[in-house]
């Protein structure tokens, strides 16, 4: 299979019979950042699934709803906090018919969409994280599910965040994950590695792609230097630039 890191938290996973796209947004959508990643051209004969974990502008872009015009075999799996009312669709000049191709999902539920088995986890921010089984491949995309810990937030807030993160990940314990896309956000300073650390200690994943790094890819090397266990570092994929392709 092929994995393409588009930018930020957006990845394309090309399988034999289908293509999955996670959390795509246009490169100039986020203030003060310019992301240069581009989606590839997709095979129009293969089913195409777009996932959006929540409504934040660095995870969802209404532009993806226009792709139906080019790719007839497209289906959208969107967190229910992404509201697509009639006025919103009209304002963005999107046909209301698109809703026939959308499955809205909520946390802690299971969905069967064609041969995709999907389990949603409750995010510690907004929306959901995704665990997916298809074509004998098991994938996890965190969205904004993370152990968000900020200086000055206080023990009560940070403690609630940590307990929520651990509770969500319990749904993954005992599962064998082939590809995992996990948050590594340098804005958390001394707490940057806490979420990834806990994930690696408790979840069995073959390849772990750090994401949500805000273009600071040096965070991966810094994390690896701190790890004395080689079994950890060999599982972490060195994501280093936008539009990077990985053959798995």
N, C-alpha and C positions, 0 to 999 in steps of 0.2 A: 504494500500500500504506500501511498505518497501523502506526506503532510506538508502543507505550505503555511508558513507563518506570514500572514499578510501584514498585520501591525497590531500593536497593543494586546488585545485579547482575542483578536480575530484569527482563526485558523481554518484552513480548508483540509478536509480529510477525504482523499480519493480512494474509494474501495473498488473492488472489481465490478460490482453491479450498481453502485450509487455513489453520490458525492454529498458530503455533509459540510455545511458552512456555519461557523459559530461567531456570533456577536460582531457582525460587520458594520462599519460606519464609514462615511466619506472622510477623506484625510484632513479636510479643513473644518471639520464640524466642531472640534473642541478648541476653545479659546486658548491662545498662547502656545499651541502645538500645531505642527504641520507633519502629518503622517503621509508617507509616500507609497505605502503598500497598495497594490492593485489586485483585484480579483482576476483569476485566469479566465479564459474562455472555456465554457463548460460544454460537454457533449450533450447535445439536445435530445439524444436518444436515451440517455440515462436519467433515472429519477434524481432530482436535486432537492435537498432539504436544507432550509435556512432556519437556524435556531437563534433566538434572541433571549437572553437570560433575564433582562429587565429593561426598563425604559430609559435609563441614563444615556446621554448623547454619545458616550464612548462605548456603548454596547448595542444600541439600536439606531437605525436610520430608516425612515419611511421610504427611502429610495429603493430599498430591496423589494418593496411591493410592486415596483414597476417591472421587475425582471420577468414577471409572468408573460409579458409581451414577447420576450425572446426565448424563454424556456418553458414550453408547455407542460413539462412533467415536474413542475416545481410544487413544493408544499412547504408551508411555514409552521414552525412550532414556536409560539411566542408566549412569554410569561403574561399572565392576565393583567398585570399592572400596566401593560402597554395598551392604552385605550384608543380604539380606532372607531370612534363614532362617526356618524354621517357628516357632521360639520368638519371634522378633522380630515376625513378623506376628500371631501370637496375642496377644502383649502389647499390640499396638496395635489389636487387634480388626479386622484386615484379612484378608479371605478369601485363602487361598493360591491361589485361581483367578486372582488378579491377575497372576501370573507369565506367563500366556499372552499378556498384553498388554505385556510388557516385553522390550526388547532390551538386554542388558548389553554394554557396549563397553569395549575396551581401547585403549591408545595406539598410534598409528602403524598404524592399520588403516583399511580402507575398507568401508563397509556400504551396501547398497541396501535401503531400507525403502519399499516401494511406489514412489512417484516421487521419494523423497528420496535423493539421493546424499550420503553423509556420510563425511567424512574426519576422523579424530581425531588430535590432536597431543598429545605428551607434556607434561604440566604440569610446571612447576618447583616446584610444591607437591604437591598430591595430584590424582589423577584425570586428566582430559583437557580439552583445548579442542576446539571443534567448528568445522569448516568444512563448509558445507552448500550444495548446489545443488538448487534446485527452482523450477519455474515461471519459468525464465530469471532467477532472482534468486540471487545468491551472498552468503552471510552467514558471518560469523565471530564466534564468542562465545568469549572467552578463558578463562572460568572463573577459575581462579587462576594461569593461565600468565602470568608476569610476571618482570621483572628485579628480584626482591626483593633489596634491598641495605640492610643494616643496619649502623649505626655499631657498632664493637666486635666484629663477627662475624669479622673477619679477612679478609685477601686471599684465602686459599685457599677459604673458604666463599663469599665474594662473587664470586670469579672463576669458581667452578664454576657458580654461579647464572647469571651473565651468559652463559657459554658455552652453558649449557643453553637459555637463552631464545633466543639467536641461532640455535642449531641447530634449535629447534622452528619458528621463523618462516621458516626456509629452505623449508619445505613450502608456504608461501604466496607466495613470490616468483614473479612471472610470472603470478599469478592476478589477475583483476579482481574486486574485492569491492565489492558495492553497499552493504552495511551491515556495519560492524565495531563490536563492543562490546569496549572495551579498558580495562584497569585503569589507574586514576589514584588512588593511595592516599597520602594526606597523612601517614600515619604514618611514611613513609620520610624525612621531613624534606628535607634538601638533595638527596636522591636520588629525590624524588617523581616527577620528570618523565622519568627515564632510560628506562623501558620504553616509554612513549608516544612519546617522541622517536625511538627506534630504529624503532618500528613505522611512524611517519609517513615516515621517511626511506627505508624499504625495501619497504613494502607499498603497493600501489595500491588505495585504498579511497575510494569517493565520499563516504560519510557515516560519521564516526567518533563514536560515542557513548561518552564517558568513563563509567566505572562503578567500583564498589567504593570510593566516595569517603567512606563512613561519614557521609553527610549534609552533608559539607563541599563544597557546590557552588561555592563561591568559588574552588576550585582551578582551575576551567576558565578563569576570567577572568585569574587569575594566570599561568597557562601561556600564554595568548594574548598577554599583555603582553610576554612574553619572546621571542616569535616575530617575527622581522623579515620573514619570508616570508609574504605574504598567501595564497599557495596552501596553506599549512598551515592557517591560522586559518579559512579559509572552509569547510574540510572538517569542522571540529569542531562538533558540535551542542551548543548551550547547554542542557544538562540542568540544570534549576533547581529542580525540586520533584517530589515523589512524585505518581503518577497523572497525569503530564504526557503529552499526546498529540501526536504528530508525524505530519503527513501528508506522505508522500514521493512 
